[in-house]
């Protein structure tokens, strides 16, 4: 019987100490093999069923976040889906966001000059929802430093004041158990904690499709796509598929296998593994006299004043990020205690 560790070791073989999943996750071997097969088959003139891979990926993501597949749209970026939601709001609508949240989530609301976008500190989102707030848009976990939003409190405050909720799960799905039923809309890219290639993203909408207009609907948005290739689409898909972007097929050929691996490992087991490593790093930082940004319960650790060491660490074979002067380390399923200790050892000897 395969254990968590043996399954991970069979799928991931990094050549360095890779602690940068908050930027880009590593691809498992099964996903790489599937993409290679898809590319080679296309080159030979006998392509695989990559549209079938899109549907398998949609189903796998739906299971991961606990919704029917009919509520999941498949695309390529959070920004596109943020734009879709922004376009659905009436003139003068108030959108509440967190200060410094990721641009792909918030910028589409700002480019509509007729919306009222209000930004507050992450910890004050719930208390800042008020009568007249139309939408609360927030990341489940912050890209810059891993801080986790109080989603239950935000959901309750939004419900109390009649606001809708939109959650970007890009820095959470894959290690944090998420119930997409709890929010009106949620979106997520696949190339981070879901260990998919770039070009994969998902949008979850309500059963009634959330009042969204499929502004970028192409032929794949038709109820019968192969009959919707020419002229106006006579019948849009009755499900969230009407919000599909034309898919990056080779990416989805791999994504279905990445998502299936996460299901095999189990999100709870992944979370326990990731958080144990992050806590080990926090403890080691304390011993070195460093205090990270408080992000309890998160596998991302951001250390003020150490971002300038990113280049030195990369040269030493340790991949982390420099975010606004902070050193950001992100620990995921393929990382080990040895990875943590190597980073701590490097921080203890590199010049400040």
LINWO-V847534 format. One record per helix or strand of 2 or more residues. SS is the DSSP state (~ for helix, > for strand). FROM is the first residue (numbers start at 1). TO is the last residue. If there is no record, write none. Layout:
BEGIN
SS FROM TO
SS FROM TO
END
This chain:
BEGIN
~ 4 11
> 17 18
~ 29 43
~ 50 65
~ 69 71
> 72 75
~ 78 88
> 94 98
~ 103 110
> 116 120
~ 122 128
> 133 139
~ 151 161
> 164 168
~ 180 182
> 185 189
> 201 204
~ 209 211
~ 219 221
~ 225 227
~ 240 243
~ 249 265
~ 267 287
> 300 303
~ 307 315
> 318 319
> 321 323
> 326 330
~ 337 349
END
